[in-house]
C-alpha cells in the first residue's frame, strides 16, 4: 500500500491511478511554464509564486520536483467515474456537539471543494482499535492510535463500493508507527482510504475564534489529503493548499485555495465546474467567517465571470 501523510516530520508523496490525457490537450513544458486551459490561465495573476523555504519548512528538508498540470495529465491520475464518485466521511470515536459541528462543516466543505456527493457514515467506536495499535507517547504522555491500522483494518473492510474516497475523522491523536511522533492525517493513494485527526487543531470549545481556527485547520487537512487521493502531488509552484507542510506554523500560513495548476487537476479529476465551485466556496467562507478565503474566492469568481 502506498501512503501519503501530513507528518511532523513527514513522508514524501507518491501517486497512482489511471486515465487518458484529455482530447485536444497537448503537453507543454513540465516546469509549470506551459499554458493552462484558458479559464485557469486567467487566474494566474491572483496567485503568489512560492518563495524560498524558511529553515525547517517542508521544502528545506524534502527535495520534491513538483507536478505541473501537464505532468499530472501524463501521469494518468485517479479520477471519479460512474461507479465511484462519493466521498464518505467516517466518524471514529466519540464527538461532543461542538466536535460534531466541525465534522459536519468539514463534510459540507469537501462536497463544495470537490463538487462531489459526500455522505457521513454512522460512527465507529474506538473499541475496534486493539491495544497493539495504541500507545501513550513516551514524552508527551498523550494517548495515540496507529493510523496505518485505521487504514488497513478499520476502513478497508468497510469501504463502500461507490466510494471514490473513504475518510475517517477522529478526535484521537494519531501516529504512523515506529520512529514518528504524530501525524495530522494519512491516506493510501491506491486504496481510496484516509484518516485525519482534529486532536492538534486547537480546542473548538469556548470562543468563536478558537472554533474557527479548529475548523480552518480541519478543512485544510481534509482537502489536502483528499487531493493526494486524486493523484495530486505537493505543489512547488505557488502558495497553494497542496503545498507540503513540515510544522504547525507552516501549515497555518498555507492558503485554503488551490493554485491554477492544482485547480485544473481537481477539475479534471472530478469534473467540477470552477464557476459553480467558486460561488459555493465564497458563500461557505462568508458564513463561517473565513474572511481571507471569502475574499480570494470572490476575486477568482470575478475573473472567471469577467472572461465570459
N, C-alpha and C positions, 0 to 999 in steps of 0.2 A: 504494500500500500504506500502511495506517495502522499506525504503530508505537507501542508503549508500552515504556518502559525505566526502569530504575533508573540514573539518571545522577548524576554529581557534576561540574557542575550537571546538572539533569535536565529532560526534556521533559514536557509535560503529557500526560494520558491522554485518549485518545478511545475510543469504543466503537462496535461494530456488531453486528448479529445479527438474529434473527427468531424470535419465539414469541408466543403469545397469553397474556394475563393469565389466571391460573387461575380456573376457575369458582368463584363464591362469594366471591372476594376483591375487595372494594370498596376503591378507592383512598382513602386518607385524606390528611391534611396531609403535604406533601413535605419538611418541615423535620426529620423524624425523630421528631416527637411523636405521630404516628399509631400506633395499637396494632398490634403484630405478631401473627401467628398465635400461639395460646396457648403452645405449647411454647417458643417463642423469647422471648416476653414475660416468662416466669417467670425467664429467665436474666439479665435486665437488672440486678438488684441486685448481681450479681457483678462488673459492669464499671465502669470508671472513665471519666467524661467526659473528652474531650480538652481539655486546658487551653490557655492562650495559648502560641503558639510561642516558643521561645527564639531569640535572634539567630542567623541562619544556618540555622535549621530550614526544612524544606520549605514550610510554610505562611507563613513570614515572607517568603518570596521568590516564592511562586507562589500566586496567588489562585485558589481552587477552590471551587465551590458545594457540593461533596459529592453524595452519592447515597443517599437512604434506600431501604429495601426497596421501598416503593411506587413510587418513581421508577424503580427498577430494573425492576419489572414492566411499567410503562408504556413503557419503552424497548425492549421486545421483545428481550430478551437472548439471547445464544448459549446453546444448550442441547445436551446429548447427545441422540442419537436411536438408533434401532435399528441404523442402518448405521455410525454414527460414535460410538464410546464407549470407545476405547482410547487411553491416554496412552503415547506412545513416547518413550523416553529414548535419545538418540543420543550415544555417546561420540565425541568429536572429538579426535584426537591420542592420545598415549601416556599411560597411567596406571600408576604403580607400584602395588604391592599395597595400600598404605595409601590412596592416592587412589582405587583401585578399590573399596575398602571404603566410602569416603564416597559414591561414586556408587551403590553397591548399596543402602546405607541410605537414601539420598535417594529412590531409586525406590520402596522399600518405604513410606517416609513419604508420598509422593504417592499411592500406592494407598490408604492409610488415610485420608488427608486429604480426598481427593475421592471415595472409595468407588467407584473405577473400576479396571478392569484396567490394569496397567502392564507394558510389555514393554521390555527393554533390547536394543537392536539391536547388531549387530556393529560394532566400531569403524571409523571412517573416518579415514584418515591426514590429517595437516595438509598433506601434499603437494598436496592438492586446492586449497589456497589459493595463488593466484598472487602474484608479487612486487608486483603493482599493488594487492593487497588486504592488504598487510603494511606495517609501518613499525617504526622504532625511535623511541620517544618522545623528542622533541627535548631534554627536560630530564632525565628520569629514565633515559634510555637503556635502556628496557625493551622487548623485542620485543612487538609487538601485532598482532592480526589484526582485520580490518574486520568488525564484527558484521553490518552490512547485507548484505555479501557472503555470509556464512554463511546468513542467512535466505533470500536470493533465489536463490543459485546452488548452495548445498550441500543445504539442506533441502527447498526447494520441489520440485525434480525428484525427490526420493526420498520424498515424502510418501505414506505408506500410505493406501489407500482408506478403511480403517476407523478412521483416527486422528481423534480429536477435538482432540488436542494432540500436536505433534511437537517435542520439546525437545532441543537439543544441549547437552551439558555438556563443557567443555574446561578444561584446566589452563593454557591460554594466556591472557594478558591481552587484553581487548577494548577497541576504541574504535569509536565510531559514525560517524566522519567528521570533516571539516574543522571546526575550532573547538571540539572536545571533547578532554578529556584521556583519559578512560576511561569505561567503563560496566561495572557488575556484571552486568547482564542486559538483554536487549531482546527484545521479542515483537511479532509482527504480529497485530493484533486481528481481521483478516479473512482471513488465510491459514493459520491454525492452526499456525504455526511460531514457535519462540522459541529463544534461546540464552542460556546463562549460564555464568559462569566461577568457578572456585574460587581463581583466582590471588591475589585480595586478601582471602581469607577466613582468612588465617593458615596457618601450617605445621602440618599434621596429624601430622607425624612427631614422635617424642620423647615428651613427657609425655601422659598421659591427658587433662589439662586442655586442652592445645593441640589435641588431636584433637577433643574435644567442642566446643570453640569453633568450629573449622572446620566441623564437621557442622552445628551450630546455624545458623551463618550461611548455609550452603549450602541447607539445607531452608527457611529463611526466604525466600531469594531465589527458589527454585524454586516454592514455593507462592504467593508474591506474584505472580510473572509469570504463572503458570498461572491464577490468579484473574482477572487482566486479560483473559485469552483467553476467559473466560466472561462478559465484558462488565462486570466489577466495577470501578468507578472507585475512586480513592483515598477512604478513609474520613476524614471530618472530624467524626464524632460522638463516637467513643470511642477509647481506646487499643486499637489493633487491628492485626492482621497486614497489613491492607490500607492502613494509613496510609502516606503518602509519606515518603521519607527523602532528605535533601539531603547527608548526610555520614555517615561511619562511626559516630560516636558516636550519632547519632540512630537509625540503623538498628539498632544494638545495643540501644538501650533500648526498641524496639518489641517487643511480645509475639509469641509464636508462635501465639497463638489469635486467632480472629475474634470481633468483637463480635456481638451477636444479629442486627443488621440484615444484616451480611455473611454470617453463618452461614445465615440464612434464604435469602439469594441463592444461596449454594452448594448448599443442599439443593434449591432449586427448579431450578437448572440441571442438577444431576446425579442427582437422585432419591435422595440419600443419606438414610439413617436416622440422625438425630442421636444416638440412644441407642447404637446399634452403633458409630458413629463415635467417640464419646467413650470408650467402653470400649477400643477398639483404640488410640486415641491415648494414653490413660493407660498402657496396657501398653507401648507403644513407648517413651514418655518415661521410664518407670521403668527399662526395660532399658538405655537409652542414657545414663542418669544426668542427664536433663534435669529436675531436681527441681521448679523453679517451674512448668514446663509440666505435669508429672505432677500436682502439687497442684491446679492450676487445672482440669484436665480431670476429676479426681476430684470436685471440688466441683460442677462442671457436671453430671456424671453423677448425683450425689446429688440435685440439684434436679429433674432430669428423672424419675428413678426415684420420688422422693417425690411427684410430681404425678400419678402414675398411680393 
